[in-house]
Amino acid sequence: MCGILAVFGCIDNSQIKRSRIIELSRRLRHRGPDWSGLHCHENCYLAHQRLAIVDPASGDQPLYNEDKSIIVTVNGEIYNHKKLKEKLHSHKFRTGSDCEVIAHLYEEYGEEFVDMLDGMFSFVLLDTRDKSFIAARDGVGITPLYMGWGLDGSIWFASEMKALSDDCEQFIAFPPGHIYSSKQGALRRWYNPPWFSEQIPSTPYDAMVLRTAFEKAVTKRLMTDVPFGVLLSGGLDSSLVAAVASRHLAESEGACQWGSQLHSFCVGLEGSPDLRAAREVAGYLGTRHHEFYFTVQEGIDALEEVIYHIETYDVTTIRASTPMFLMSRKIKSLGVKMVLSGEGSDEIFGGYLYFHKAPNKEELHQETCRKIKALHLYDCLRANKATSAWGVEARVPFLDKEFINVAMSIDPQWKMINRKEGRIEKWVLRNAFDDDKNPYLPKHILYRQKEQFSDGVGYSWIDGLKDHTNTHVTDEMLAKASFIYPENTPTTKEGYYYRAIFEKLFPKSAARQTVPGGPSVACSTAKAVEWDAAWSKNLDPSGRAALGVHESAYDDAEGAKNVNPISDSHQAQALGVQDGIVAKTAIVT
Protein backbone atom coordinates (compact mmCIF):
# COMPACT_ATOMS: atom_id res chain seq x y z
CA MET A 1 0.00 0.00 0.00
CA CYS A 2 0.99 3.59 -0.57
CA GLY A 3 -0.20 6.85 0.97
CA ILE A 4 -1.70 9.64 -1.12
CA LEU A 5 -2.59 13.25 -0.28
CA ALA A 6 -4.02 15.77 -2.74
CA VAL A 7 -5.24 19.32 -2.22
CA PHE A 8 -6.98 21.50 -4.81
CA GLY A 9 -7.93 25.17 -4.76
CA CYS A 10 -5.74 26.49 -1.95
CA ILE A 11 -5.77 30.25 -1.55
CA ASP A 12 -2.25 30.09 -0.15
CA ASN A 13 0.30 28.55 -2.53
CA SER A 14 3.38 29.84 -0.74
CA GLN A 15 6.41 27.86 0.41
CA ILE A 16 4.77 27.70 3.83
CA LYS A 17 1.80 25.86 2.32
CA ARG A 18 4.08 23.49 0.45
CA SER A 19 5.89 22.71 3.68
CA ARG A 20 2.56 22.05 5.38
CA ILE A 21 1.53 19.59 2.64
CA ILE A 22 4.85 17.78 3.04
CA GLU A 23 4.35 17.66 6.80
CA LEU A 24 0.85 16.19 6.44
CA SER A 25 2.00 13.70 3.82
CA ARG A 26 4.63 12.45 6.27
CA ARG A 27 1.78 11.26 8.50
CA LEU A 28 1.23 8.60 5.83
CA ARG A 29 4.85 7.50 5.55
CA HIS A 30 4.17 4.23 7.37
CA ARG A 31 2.08 3.26 4.34
CA GLY A 32 4.91 3.98 1.93
CA PRO A 33 8.37 4.16 3.50
CA ASP A 34 10.30 3.65 0.24
CA TRP A 35 10.05 7.10 -1.37
CA SER A 36 8.21 10.43 -1.22
CA GLY A 37 6.96 12.52 -4.11
CA LEU A 38 5.20 15.88 -4.50
CA HIS A 39 3.88 17.71 -7.55
CA CYS A 40 2.71 21.32 -7.31
CA HIS A 41 0.73 23.09 -10.02
CA GLU A 42 -0.35 26.60 -9.08
CA ASN A 43 -2.71 26.05 -6.14
CA CYS A 44 -2.89 22.26 -6.49
CA TYR A 45 -0.76 19.66 -4.69
CA LEU A 46 -0.42 15.92 -5.25
CA ALA A 47 1.76 14.06 -2.72
CA HIS A 48 2.72 10.41 -2.51
CA GLN A 49 4.39 8.04 -0.04
CA ARG A 50 5.48 4.94 -1.93
CA LEU A 51 5.59 1.29 -0.99
CA ALA A 52 7.54 -0.15 -3.93
CA ILE A 53 6.18 -3.56 -4.96
CA VAL A 54 5.95 -3.45 -8.76
CA ASP A 55 8.93 -1.87 -10.53
CA PRO A 56 10.71 -0.68 -7.37
CA ALA A 57 13.48 0.99 -9.39
CA SER A 58 11.51 3.41 -11.57
CA GLY A 59 7.88 3.52 -10.44
CA ASP A 60 8.07 6.56 -8.15
CA GLN A 61 5.00 8.78 -7.98
CA PRO A 62 3.27 11.05 -8.87
CA LEU A 63 2.99 9.57 -12.37
CA TYR A 64 2.44 11.43 -15.65
CA ASN A 65 1.35 11.14 -19.25
CA GLU A 66 3.86 11.92 -22.03
CA ASP A 67 3.83 15.74 -21.77
CA LYS A 68 3.16 15.79 -18.02
CA SER A 69 -0.13 17.61 -18.48
CA ILE A 70 -1.86 14.86 -16.53
CA ILE A 71 -0.62 13.97 -13.05
CA VAL A 72 -1.85 11.08 -10.92
CA THR A 73 -1.12 9.83 -7.42
CA VAL A 74 -2.28 6.26 -6.75
CA ASN A 75 -2.61 3.85 -3.85
CA GLY A 76 -3.20 0.32 -5.05
CA GLU A 77 -2.51 -2.31 -7.67
CA ILE A 78 -3.88 -2.59 -11.22
CA TYR A 79 -3.72 -6.31 -12.01
CA ASN A 80 -4.75 -5.99 -15.67
CA HIS A 81 -2.31 -3.19 -16.50
CA LYS A 82 -0.54 -5.22 -19.22
CA LYS A 83 -3.78 -5.86 -21.08
CA LEU A 84 -4.73 -2.22 -20.75
CA LYS A 85 -1.39 -1.16 -22.18
CA GLU A 86 -2.24 -3.12 -25.33
CA LYS A 87 -5.15 -0.74 -25.84
CA LEU A 88 -2.73 2.18 -25.47
CA HIS A 89 -0.15 1.18 -28.06
CA SER A 90 0.22 4.78 -29.25
CA HIS A 91 1.23 5.95 -25.77
CA LYS A 92 4.75 5.99 -24.36
CA PHE A 93 5.27 4.76 -20.81
CA ARG A 94 8.04 6.14 -18.60
CA THR A 95 8.03 3.36 -15.97
CA GLY A 96 7.12 -0.28 -15.44
CA SER A 97 4.61 0.67 -12.76
CA ASP A 98 1.17 -0.88 -13.07
CA CYS A 99 -0.38 2.42 -11.96
CA GLU A 100 1.02 4.57 -14.79
CA VAL A 101 -1.69 3.20 -17.05
CA ILE A 102 -4.24 5.39 -15.24
CA ALA A 103 -2.85 8.66 -16.63
CA HIS A 104 -2.89 7.32 -20.21
CA LEU A 105 -6.34 5.77 -19.90
CA TYR A 106 -7.72 9.13 -18.79
CA GLU A 107 -6.03 10.82 -21.72
CA GLU A 108 -7.55 8.29 -24.11
CA TYR A 109 -11.02 7.67 -22.64
CA GLY A 110 -11.77 10.55 -20.25
CA GLU A 111 -13.45 10.06 -16.89
CA GLU A 112 -15.31 6.90 -17.89
CA PHE A 113 -12.22 4.68 -17.90
CA VAL A 114 -12.42 3.68 -14.22
CA ASP A 115 -14.56 0.59 -14.81
CA MET A 116 -11.81 -0.75 -17.07
CA LEU A 117 -9.51 -1.16 -14.06
CA ASP A 118 -9.19 -4.57 -12.42
CA GLY A 119 -7.58 -4.12 -9.04
CA MET A 120 -7.70 -2.35 -5.72
CA PHE A 121 -7.13 1.38 -5.88
CA SER A 122 -7.71 4.89 -4.71
CA PHE A 123 -6.33 7.64 -6.90
CA VAL A 124 -6.47 11.37 -7.56
CA LEU A 125 -5.78 12.77 -11.02
CA LEU A 126 -5.16 16.37 -12.10
CA ASP A 127 -5.63 17.54 -15.69
CA THR A 128 -3.57 20.74 -15.94
CA ARG A 129 -5.02 21.54 -19.36
CA ASP A 130 -8.23 22.79 -17.77
CA LYS A 131 -7.34 22.43 -14.07
CA SER A 132 -10.02 19.77 -13.60
CA PHE A 133 -9.49 16.78 -11.34
CA ILE A 134 -11.05 13.47 -10.43
CA ALA A 135 -10.76 11.08 -7.50
CA ALA A 136 -11.93 7.47 -7.43
CA ARG A 137 -12.03 4.44 -5.16
CA ASP A 138 -12.28 0.74 -6.05
CA GLY A 139 -15.67 -0.95 -6.08
CA VAL A 140 -15.60 -2.61 -2.66
CA GLY A 141 -13.32 -0.13 -0.87
CA ILE A 142 -10.30 -2.37 -0.34
CA THR A 143 -8.06 0.70 -0.27
CA PRO A 144 -9.03 3.60 2.02
CA LEU A 145 -9.75 7.16 0.93
CA TYR A 146 -11.08 10.26 2.70
CA MET A 147 -12.39 13.52 1.28
CA GLY A 148 -12.38 16.87 3.08
CA TRP A 149 -13.13 20.55 2.68
CA GLY A 150 -11.11 23.50 4.00
CA LEU A 151 -12.42 26.89 5.11
CA ASP A 152 -10.64 28.47 2.14
CA GLY A 153 -12.74 26.44 -0.29
CA SER A 154 -10.06 23.83 -0.92
CA ILE A 155 -10.88 20.16 -1.48
CA TRP A 156 -8.69 17.47 0.06
CA PHE A 157 -8.19 13.74 -0.50
CA ALA A 158 -6.06 11.41 1.61
CA SER A 159 -5.51 7.70 2.21
CA GLU A 160 -6.04 8.15 5.93
CA MET A 161 -8.02 10.59 8.01
CA LYS A 162 -4.99 11.70 10.01
CA ALA A 163 -3.54 13.52 6.98
CA LEU A 164 -6.48 15.91 6.55
CA SER A 165 -8.38 16.00 9.85
CA ASP A 166 -6.47 18.96 11.28
CA ASP A 167 -6.74 21.16 8.19
CA CYS A 168 -10.28 20.37 7.03
CA GLU A 169 -13.41 21.77 8.62
CA GLN A 170 -15.42 18.79 7.39
CA PHE A 171 -14.45 15.41 5.96
CA ILE A 172 -15.99 12.06 5.07
CA ALA A 173 -14.97 8.55 4.11
CA PHE A 174 -14.96 8.53 0.32
CA PRO A 175 -17.63 5.99 -0.72
CA PRO A 176 -16.41 2.83 -2.50
CA GLY A 177 -17.21 2.44 -6.17
CA HIS A 178 -17.56 6.20 -6.66
CA ILE A 179 -15.78 8.91 -8.60
CA TYR A 180 -15.64 12.60 -7.78
CA SER A 181 -15.39 14.93 -10.76
CA SER A 182 -14.58 18.60 -10.32
CA LYS A 183 -16.35 19.27 -13.63
CA GLN A 184 -19.60 18.00 -12.19
CA GLY A 185 -18.84 19.02 -8.62
CA ALA A 186 -20.31 15.83 -7.22
CA LEU A 187 -19.79 12.15 -6.48
CA ARG A 188 -21.29 9.52 -8.76
CA ARG A 189 -21.24 5.74 -8.69
CA TRP A 190 -19.13 4.03 -11.34
CA TYR A 191 -19.33 0.49 -9.90
CA ASN A 192 -22.64 -1.12 -10.82
CA PRO A 193 -22.21 -4.92 -10.91
CA PRO A 194 -25.17 -7.19 -11.72
CA TRP A 195 -25.65 -8.23 -8.07
CA PHE A 196 -25.68 -4.68 -6.73
CA SER A 197 -29.44 -4.25 -7.15
CA GLU A 198 -29.96 -7.14 -4.70
CA GLN A 199 -32.18 -8.90 -7.24
CA ILE A 200 -32.17 -12.62 -6.53
CA PRO A 201 -29.79 -14.41 -8.94
CA SER A 202 -30.70 -17.72 -10.57
CA THR A 203 -27.48 -19.10 -12.11
CA PRO A 204 -27.06 -22.80 -11.28
CA TYR A 205 -24.12 -23.68 -9.05
CA ASP A 206 -21.09 -24.97 -10.97
CA ALA A 207 -18.23 -25.99 -8.69
CA MET A 208 -15.58 -25.89 -11.41
CA VAL A 209 -16.58 -22.41 -12.57
CA LEU A 210 -16.26 -21.14 -9.00
CA ARG A 211 -12.94 -22.92 -8.47
CA THR A 212 -11.45 -21.59 -11.70
CA ALA A 213 -12.56 -18.02 -10.92
CA PHE A 214 -10.92 -18.15 -7.50
CA GLU A 215 -7.68 -19.64 -8.82
CA LYS A 216 -7.47 -16.76 -11.32
CA ALA A 217 -8.14 -14.27 -8.53
CA VAL A 218 -5.26 -15.64 -6.47
CA THR A 219 -2.70 -16.00 -9.24
CA LYS A 220 -3.21 -12.49 -10.62
CA ARG A 221 -2.37 -11.16 -7.14
CA LEU A 222 1.07 -12.74 -7.29
CA MET A 223 2.11 -9.80 -9.48
CA THR A 224 5.09 -8.52 -7.50
CA ASP A 225 8.80 -7.79 -7.70
CA VAL A 226 9.42 -8.16 -3.94
CA PRO A 227 9.21 -10.97 -1.33
CA PHE A 228 5.68 -11.93 -0.32
CA GLY A 229 3.68 -14.49 1.63
CA VAL A 230 0.21 -15.44 2.84
CA LEU A 231 -1.58 -14.85 6.13
CA LEU A 232 -2.61 -18.30 7.33
CA SER A 233 -5.03 -18.78 10.23
CA GLY A 234 -5.79 -22.40 9.41
CA GLY A 235 -9.42 -21.58 8.61
CA LEU A 236 -11.03 -22.31 5.27
CA ASP A 237 -10.47 -18.96 3.57
CA SER A 238 -6.79 -18.34 4.29
CA SER A 239 -6.03 -22.04 3.76
CA LEU A 240 -7.57 -21.99 0.29
CA VAL A 241 -5.61 -18.85 -0.61
CA ALA A 242 -2.42 -20.56 0.56
CA ALA A 243 -3.23 -23.80 -1.26
CA VAL A 244 -3.87 -22.11 -4.61
CA ALA A 245 -0.84 -19.80 -4.30
CA SER A 246 1.42 -22.68 -3.29
CA ARG A 247 0.35 -24.75 -6.30
CA HIS A 248 0.92 -21.87 -8.66
CA LEU A 249 4.40 -21.16 -7.33
CA ALA A 250 5.34 -24.82 -7.61
CA GLU A 251 4.29 -24.80 -11.27
CA SER A 252 5.86 -21.45 -12.18
CA GLU A 253 9.55 -20.82 -12.67
CA GLY A 254 10.94 -17.68 -11.07
CA ALA A 255 7.57 -16.74 -9.60
CA CYS A 256 9.03 -15.48 -6.34
CA GLN A 257 12.32 -14.00 -5.21
CA TRP A 258 12.23 -16.33 -2.21
CA GLY A 259 11.97 -19.35 -4.48
CA SER A 260 9.00 -21.59 -5.20
CA GLN A 261 8.20 -22.29 -1.54
CA LEU A 262 5.43 -20.06 -0.22
CA HIS A 263 5.97 -18.31 3.10
CA SER A 264 3.03 -18.31 5.52
CA PHE A 265 2.40 -16.32 8.69
CA CYS A 266 0.15 -16.85 11.71
CA VAL A 267 -0.32 -15.04 15.01
CA GLY A 268 -1.96 -16.01 18.29
CA LEU A 269 -1.72 -16.52 22.00
CA GLU A 270 0.12 -19.71 22.86
CA GLY A 271 -2.25 -22.67 22.54
CA SER A 272 -4.77 -20.80 20.38
CA PRO A 273 -6.98 -22.57 17.80
CA ASP A 274 -5.50 -20.70 14.83
CA LEU A 275 -1.88 -21.55 15.63
CA ARG A 276 -2.57 -25.24 15.76
CA ALA A 277 -4.70 -25.31 12.61
CA ALA A 278 -2.31 -23.08 10.64
CA ARG A 279 0.63 -25.25 11.63
CA GLU A 280 -1.13 -28.31 10.26
CA VAL A 281 -2.08 -26.59 6.98
CA ALA A 282 1.46 -25.26 6.55
CA GLY A 283 2.82 -28.77 7.02
CA TYR A 284 0.36 -30.18 4.51
CA LEU A 285 1.12 -27.53 1.88
CA GLY A 286 4.86 -27.43 2.58
CA THR A 287 4.99 -23.67 3.17
CA ARG A 288 7.84 -21.97 5.01
CA HIS A 289 5.80 -21.22 8.09
CA HIS A 290 6.39 -18.37 10.55
CA GLU A 291 4.46 -18.53 13.82
CA PHE A 292 4.23 -15.45 16.03
CA TYR A 293 3.02 -15.32 19.63
CA PHE A 294 1.75 -12.35 21.59
CA THR A 295 0.43 -11.93 25.11
CA VAL A 296 -2.75 -10.25 26.22
CA GLN A 297 -0.70 -7.51 27.87
CA GLU A 298 1.27 -6.84 24.69
CA GLY A 299 -2.01 -6.47 22.83
CA ILE A 300 -3.41 -4.11 25.44
CA ASP A 301 -0.23 -2.03 25.37
CA ALA A 302 -0.65 -1.59 21.60
CA LEU A 303 -4.31 -0.51 21.66
CA GLU A 304 -3.77 3.25 21.37
CA GLU A 305 -1.35 2.82 18.49
CA VAL A 306 -3.75 0.41 16.80
CA ILE A 307 -6.65 2.86 17.05
CA TYR A 308 -4.44 5.64 15.70
CA HIS A 309 -3.67 3.58 12.62
CA ILE A 310 -7.03 1.96 11.90
CA GLU A 311 -9.03 5.12 12.70
CA THR A 312 -12.13 3.53 14.20
CA TYR A 313 -13.69 2.75 17.58
CA ASP A 314 -15.66 -0.26 16.37
CA VAL A 315 -15.20 -3.03 18.95
CA THR A 316 -14.87 -6.08 16.69
CA THR A 317 -12.54 -4.24 14.32
CA ILE A 318 -10.18 -3.24 17.13
CA ARG A 319 -10.20 -6.74 18.62
CA ALA A 320 -9.17 -8.28 15.31
CA SER A 321 -6.84 -5.46 14.21
CA THR A 322 -4.54 -5.72 17.22
CA PRO A 323 -3.12 -9.22 16.54
CA MET A 324 -2.90 -8.37 12.82
CA PHE A 325 -1.06 -5.14 13.64
CA LEU A 326 1.46 -7.00 15.82
CA MET A 327 1.94 -9.73 13.23
CA SER A 328 2.51 -7.20 10.44
CA ARG A 329 5.41 -5.70 12.35
CA LYS A 330 7.10 -9.08 12.52
CA ILE A 331 6.35 -9.78 8.86
CA LYS A 332 7.97 -6.48 7.90
CA SER A 333 11.05 -7.38 9.95
CA LEU A 334 11.52 -10.42 7.70
CA GLY A 335 11.73 -8.19 4.62
CA VAL A 336 8.25 -9.03 3.31
CA LYS A 337 6.21 -6.28 1.66
CA MET A 338 3.10 -8.07 0.42
CA VAL A 339 0.78 -10.73 1.83
CA LEU A 340 -2.33 -12.46 0.55
CA SER A 341 -5.28 -12.54 2.93
CA GLY A 342 -8.71 -14.17 3.07
CA GLU A 343 -11.08 -11.27 3.76
CA GLY A 344 -14.45 -11.18 1.99
CA SER A 345 -15.39 -14.85 1.80
CA ASP A 346 -17.82 -14.77 4.74
CA GLU A 347 -19.68 -11.81 3.29
CA ILE A 348 -19.96 -13.34 -0.18
CA PHE A 349 -20.97 -16.85 0.88
CA GLY A 350 -22.89 -16.17 4.12
CA GLY A 351 -20.14 -17.64 6.26
CA TYR A 352 -20.89 -15.95 9.56
CA LEU A 353 -22.57 -18.29 12.01
CA TYR A 354 -25.76 -16.24 12.24
CA PHE A 355 -26.46 -17.19 8.63
CA HIS A 356 -27.60 -20.53 10.06
CA LYS A 357 -30.75 -18.63 11.01
CA ALA A 358 -31.47 -17.21 7.53
CA PRO A 359 -35.15 -18.01 6.84
CA ASN A 360 -34.97 -18.15 3.04
CA LYS A 361 -32.66 -17.61 0.09
CA GLU A 362 -34.00 -14.13 -0.66
CA GLU A 363 -33.07 -12.77 2.75
CA LEU A 364 -29.74 -14.57 2.73
CA HIS A 365 -28.80 -13.00 -0.61
CA GLN A 366 -29.89 -9.54 0.43
CA GLU A 367 -27.85 -9.82 3.62
CA THR A 368 -24.73 -10.91 1.70
CA CYS A 369 -25.16 -7.87 -0.54
CA ARG A 370 -25.38 -5.59 2.50
CA LYS A 371 -22.34 -7.21 4.08
CA ILE A 372 -20.21 -6.74 0.96
CA LYS A 373 -21.25 -3.11 0.67
CA ALA A 374 -20.18 -2.51 4.30
CA LEU A 375 -16.81 -4.27 4.04
CA HIS A 376 -14.94 -0.96 3.67
CA LEU A 377 -16.05 -0.03 7.19
CA TYR A 378 -14.87 -3.24 8.81
CA ASP A 379 -12.70 -6.04 7.40
CA CYS A 380 -11.23 -4.08 4.47
CA LEU A 381 -10.37 -1.22 6.81
CA ARG A 382 -8.76 -3.62 9.29
CA ALA A 383 -6.77 -5.63 6.76
CA ASN A 384 -5.50 -2.57 4.94
CA LYS A 385 -4.64 -0.27 7.81
CA ALA A 386 -3.31 -2.89 10.25
CA THR A 387 -0.81 -4.10 7.66
CA SER A 388 -0.07 -0.69 6.15
CA ALA A 389 0.90 0.57 9.60
CA TRP A 390 4.18 -1.29 9.01
CA GLY A 391 4.55 -0.83 5.25
CA VAL A 392 3.02 -4.19 4.30
CA GLU A 393 0.40 -4.56 1.57
CA ALA A 394 -2.52 -6.99 1.98
CA ARG A 395 -4.13 -8.36 -1.19
CA VAL A 396 -7.55 -10.01 -0.98
CA PRO A 397 -8.39 -12.54 -3.73
CA PHE A 398 -11.97 -13.13 -2.54
CA LEU A 399 -12.73 -9.49 -3.39
CA ASP A 400 -11.58 -9.85 -6.98
CA LYS A 401 -14.09 -8.09 -9.24
CA GLU A 402 -14.62 -11.06 -11.55
CA PHE A 403 -14.77 -13.59 -8.71
CA ILE A 404 -17.43 -11.59 -6.85
CA ASN A 405 -19.55 -11.50 -10.00
CA VAL A 406 -19.30 -15.28 -10.39
CA ALA A 407 -19.96 -16.02 -6.72
CA MET A 408 -22.83 -13.55 -6.39
CA SER A 409 -24.55 -14.82 -9.53
CA ILE A 410 -25.11 -18.27 -7.97
CA ASP A 411 -28.69 -19.05 -6.98
CA PRO A 412 -28.53 -18.35 -3.21
CA GLN A 413 -30.47 -21.51 -2.50
CA TRP A 414 -27.08 -23.23 -2.79
CA LYS A 415 -25.69 -20.98 -0.06
CA MET A 416 -28.45 -21.85 2.40
CA ILE A 417 -27.21 -23.88 5.37
CA ASN A 418 -28.88 -27.27 5.61
CA ARG A 419 -27.33 -29.69 8.06
CA LYS A 420 -29.65 -32.52 7.02
CA GLU A 421 -28.15 -32.36 3.54
CA GLY A 422 -24.64 -31.89 4.90
CA ARG A 423 -24.39 -28.24 3.88
CA ILE A 424 -22.63 -26.15 6.49
CA GLU A 425 -21.78 -22.49 6.02
CA LYS A 426 -19.87 -21.75 2.76
CA TRP A 427 -20.60 -25.24 1.46
CA VAL A 428 -20.47 -24.07 -2.17
CA LEU A 429 -16.88 -22.92 -1.68
CA ARG A 430 -15.79 -25.97 0.29
CA ASN A 431 -17.33 -28.30 -2.26
CA ALA A 432 -15.62 -26.49 -5.15
CA PHE A 433 -12.22 -27.43 -3.70
CA ASP A 434 -13.15 -30.89 -2.45
CA ASP A 435 -10.99 -32.87 -4.87
CA ASP A 436 -10.25 -36.45 -3.82
CA LYS A 437 -7.85 -37.10 -6.70
CA ASN A 438 -5.71 -34.02 -6.15
CA PRO A 439 -6.75 -32.58 -2.77
CA TYR A 440 -6.14 -28.94 -2.00
CA LEU A 441 -6.54 -29.39 1.77
CA PRO A 442 -7.24 -32.11 4.34
CA LYS A 443 -10.99 -32.77 4.68
CA HIS A 444 -11.21 -31.59 8.28
CA ILE A 445 -9.57 -28.30 7.37
CA LEU A 446 -11.74 -27.90 4.29
CA TYR A 447 -14.80 -28.33 6.52
CA ARG A 448 -13.51 -26.55 9.64
CA GLN A 449 -16.19 -24.32 11.19
CA LYS A 450 -15.90 -20.56 11.23
CA GLU A 451 -13.90 -18.77 13.94
CA GLN A 452 -13.89 -14.99 14.27
CA PHE A 453 -10.27 -13.87 13.78
CA SER A 454 -10.31 -12.23 17.21
CA ASP A 455 -11.52 -15.54 18.70
CA GLY A 456 -9.18 -17.77 16.73
CA VAL A 457 -6.04 -16.07 18.03
CA GLY A 458 -7.12 -17.21 21.52
CA TYR A 459 -10.36 -16.67 23.41
CA SER A 460 -8.50 -15.26 26.39
CA TRP A 461 -7.57 -12.30 24.17
CA ILE A 462 -11.15 -11.05 24.20
CA ASP A 463 -11.62 -12.01 27.83
CA GLY A 464 -8.44 -10.10 28.70
CA LEU A 465 -9.71 -7.01 26.89
CA LYS A 466 -12.96 -7.14 28.82
CA ASP A 467 -11.16 -7.52 32.14
CA HIS A 468 -8.85 -4.60 31.33
CA THR A 469 -11.60 -2.24 30.21
CA ASN A 470 -13.87 -3.24 33.10
CA THR A 471 -11.08 -2.12 35.42
CA HIS A 472 -10.62 1.25 33.74
CA VAL A 473 -14.23 2.18 32.99
CA THR A 474 -16.50 2.45 36.00
CA ASP A 475 -20.24 1.82 36.16
CA GLU A 476 -20.76 5.54 36.70
CA MET A 477 -18.78 6.41 33.57
CA LEU A 478 -20.82 4.02 31.44
CA ALA A 479 -24.10 5.29 32.94
CA LYS A 480 -23.23 8.82 31.79
CA ALA A 481 -21.95 7.72 28.37
CA SER A 482 -24.89 9.31 26.54
CA PHE A 483 -23.91 12.74 27.90
CA ILE A 484 -20.22 12.37 27.05
CA TYR A 485 -20.79 10.67 23.68
CA PRO A 486 -24.28 11.56 22.46
CA GLU A 487 -23.45 10.28 18.95
CA ASN A 488 -22.96 6.51 18.60
CA THR A 489 -23.10 6.15 22.38
CA PRO A 490 -21.04 3.16 23.58
CA THR A 491 -23.08 0.54 25.43
CA THR A 492 -20.27 -1.54 26.93
CA LYS A 493 -17.19 -0.67 28.96
CA GLU A 494 -14.97 -2.03 26.23
CA GLY A 495 -16.67 0.19 23.67
CA TYR A 496 -16.38 3.20 26.02
CA TYR A 497 -12.65 2.56 26.49
CA TYR A 498 -11.95 2.48 22.75
CA ARG A 499 -14.11 5.52 22.14
CA ALA A 500 -12.17 7.56 24.69
CA ILE A 501 -8.90 6.73 22.93
CA PHE A 502 -10.37 7.57 19.54
CA GLU A 503 -11.73 10.93 20.71
CA LYS A 504 -8.33 11.86 22.12
CA LEU A 505 -6.64 11.09 18.80
CA PHE A 506 -9.39 12.43 16.50
CA PRO A 507 -11.42 15.03 18.42
CA LYS A 508 -13.42 16.55 15.56
CA SER A 509 -17.08 15.66 15.14
CA ALA A 510 -16.46 14.68 11.51
CA ALA A 511 -14.02 12.00 12.64
CA ARG A 512 -16.51 10.10 14.79
CA GLN A 513 -19.05 10.24 11.97
CA THR A 514 -16.76 8.21 9.70
CA VAL A 515 -17.32 5.22 12.00
CA PRO A 516 -20.50 3.12 11.56
CA GLY A 517 -23.34 4.15 13.84
CA GLY A 518 -24.65 2.18 16.78
CA PRO A 519 -22.97 -0.39 19.00
CA SER A 520 -20.86 -2.96 17.24
CA VAL A 521 -23.06 -5.86 18.27
CA ALA A 522 -26.03 -4.20 16.58
CA CYS A 523 -24.06 -3.88 13.36
CA SER A 524 -22.86 -7.47 13.42
CA THR A 525 -25.98 -9.32 14.51
CA ALA A 526 -28.95 -7.11 13.61
CA LYS A 527 -30.12 -9.58 11.00
CA ALA A 528 -29.56 -12.49 13.36
CA VAL A 529 -31.90 -10.91 15.90
CA GLU A 530 -34.49 -10.38 13.18
CA TRP A 531 -34.15 -14.01 12.08
CA ASP A 532 -34.07 -15.46 15.61
CA ALA A 533 -35.12 -13.49 18.69
CA ALA A 534 -32.77 -15.51 20.89
CA TRP A 535 -29.85 -13.52 19.47
CA SER A 536 -31.16 -10.38 21.18
CA LYS A 537 -29.77 -11.77 24.44
CA ASN A 538 -26.26 -11.56 23.01
CA LEU A 539 -24.32 -8.47 24.07
CA ASP A 540 -21.00 -9.64 22.67
CA PRO A 541 -20.05 -9.50 18.96
CA SER A 542 -17.60 -12.37 19.44
CA GLY A 543 -18.07 -15.43 17.26
CA ARG A 544 -18.78 -17.46 20.41
CA ALA A 545 -22.09 -15.64 20.62
CA ALA A 546 -23.59 -17.86 17.92
CA LEU A 547 -26.26 -19.40 20.14
CA GLY A 548 -26.63 -23.10 19.47
CA VAL A 549 -24.58 -22.81 16.29
CA HIS A 550 -20.89 -22.95 17.15
CA GLU A 551 -19.97 -26.57 17.70
CA SER A 552 -17.22 -25.97 20.26
CA ALA A 553 -16.29 -23.26 22.70
CA TYR A 554 -12.54 -23.19 23.08
CA ASP A 555 -11.45 -23.24 26.69
CA ASP A 556 -8.01 -21.73 27.20
CA ALA A 557 -7.15 -23.77 30.24
CA GLU A 558 -8.05 -27.05 28.55
CA GLY A 559 -6.68 -25.79 25.25
CA ALA A 560 -3.33 -24.94 26.75
CA LYS A 561 -3.17 -28.51 28.04
CA ASN A 562 -4.09 -30.18 24.78
CA VAL A 563 -2.94 -27.71 22.12
CA ASN A 564 0.61 -26.91 23.12
CA PRO A 565 2.99 -25.53 20.48
CA ILE A 566 5.15 -28.18 18.85
CA SER A 567 7.72 -29.23 21.43
CA ASP A 568 9.51 -32.15 19.82
CA SER A 569 10.18 -33.72 16.46
CA HIS A 570 7.76 -36.60 17.06
CA GLN A 571 4.84 -34.21 17.54
CA ALA A 572 6.00 -32.22 14.51
CA GLN A 573 6.06 -35.31 12.35
CA ALA A 574 2.62 -36.32 13.61
CA LEU A 575 1.29 -32.98 12.38
CA GLY A 576 3.14 -33.30 9.08
CA VAL A 577 5.47 -30.40 9.84
CA GLN A 578 9.07 -30.80 8.77
CA ASP A 579 12.01 -29.65 10.87
CA GLY A 580 12.74 -25.96 10.45
CA ILE A 581 9.42 -24.97 8.89
CA VAL A 582 7.96 -23.35 11.99
CA ALA A 583 9.85 -20.28 13.14
CA LYS A 584 8.75 -19.46 16.69
CA THR A 585 9.16 -15.81 17.49
CA ALA A 586 7.96 -13.85 20.52
CA ILE A 587 6.49 -10.47 19.64
CA VAL A 588 7.95 -7.52 21.50
CA THR A 589 6.14 -4.21 21.16
Disulfide bonds with the S-S distance in Angstrom:
none
